[in-house]
């Protein structure tokens, strides 16, 4: 099962120019809850380098994903993006969602994207 919205965003990617504002520890105006720890990775220059992200970097749709309320997060949304690796100048990301019993996240798709495409997905959502 693929993510049609994800494919649409990736296919229509353009360089984003933005300054990111953080409020209560998270980036404002993003579809995913992006902690302030990722401020440097989100800075826009001519080209965002994939090295700004690390294998295992995980982005949740809401702040609950970063907190101890994991069960609540899985019941309310649970969509998650994780950096799984690198392929030349691209990132390999996993798109995850809660399983049917909403006890854990499972991979629904793996994609190769540029760092700019990842930021666009995090900003606009899946």
N, C-alpha and C positions, 0 to 999 in steps of 0.2 A: 504494500500500500504506500503510495507516494504522497507527498505534500504539494498539492497543486499551487497553493498560494506561495509556498517557498520557491518553487520553480519559477513562477511568474516574477517574483522579486529578484531572483538571481539573474534571470534572462534580461531584465530591464535595468540592471544596475548602472548607476552613474555615481561619480564621486560626490560624496556628501560634504557640504561645507557647513560646519556647525561649531558652536561653542557649547559645551555641556555644562549645565548648571546642576548642582547637587543639592537636594533638600532632604533632611532627615536621613542622610547617609546614602541616598539613591539618586540616580540620574533622573531629572525631570524630562517628561516628554517621550519616554521610551516605552515600548510595549512590554519589554521585559524589565524586571527590577535589576538594575545594574549598580552594584555597590561602588562606593567612591574609590575603592582599591583599584578599580579599572580606569581611573581618570586618565592616566597616561596612554593607555591602549586606545582610548576613544578620541584622542586629539587628532584632528585632521591636518594633514600636510599635503604635499603633492601626491604622495602615495603612502598608504598605511602599510607598514611592514608586518608580515605574519608573525615575526619574532616577538611582537608585542604581546602575543597570546602564548600560553603554555599548555602543553598536554594536560588535560584534567580540568582546565578552566570550565566552570559550569555556570550557566545563566538560567535563572528561574523566572517564571512569569510574575511572581509576586514575592514580596519580602518574606513571607512565611517559608519559602523554600530554603532560606538561609538560616532560619531560626529553628527552635526546637519543636515547632508545631508541624512536623513533617506530615503527620496523618491528616491534619487540616488542609495542608497544601495539596495533598493528593486528592482530597475530596472536592476542593474548590476549583482547581485548575490543573496543576501538575505538569503542564508542558515545559520541557526543559531542553536546553541546547548545551552540548558538551564538546569541547575541543578534543578530538580523538587522536590527531596526528598531523603530520605535514606531508605534502606531496609537491616537491619542487618549490615553487613560490606560492603555493596555496595551502589552505588549512583543510583538514578533513574534520567535519563535524558530524555528530550524532544528534538526531532529533528524537527525543524521548517523550512518552506520554504515560499516564497511569495505566496499569493493567486493569482488567475488568473488575477485579475485586478491590481496586484502589489501595493496594498494599505496597506497591513499588512501581518504579518507572521502567518501561521497556522500550527498546529501540524500535522505531517505526521506519527510520530512514537514515542513511549515511550519505553525505554529500561532500564534494570537493568545492570549496568556495575561496574567493580572495578575502583578505582582511576587510576590504571595503564592503564586500557583499555581506559578510557576517555582521558588521556594524549596521548595515541597512536592515537586515532581518531583525536584529535586536531593537532597532528603533521603530520599525513599522509593524512587526509581529509576523506570525506565520499565517 
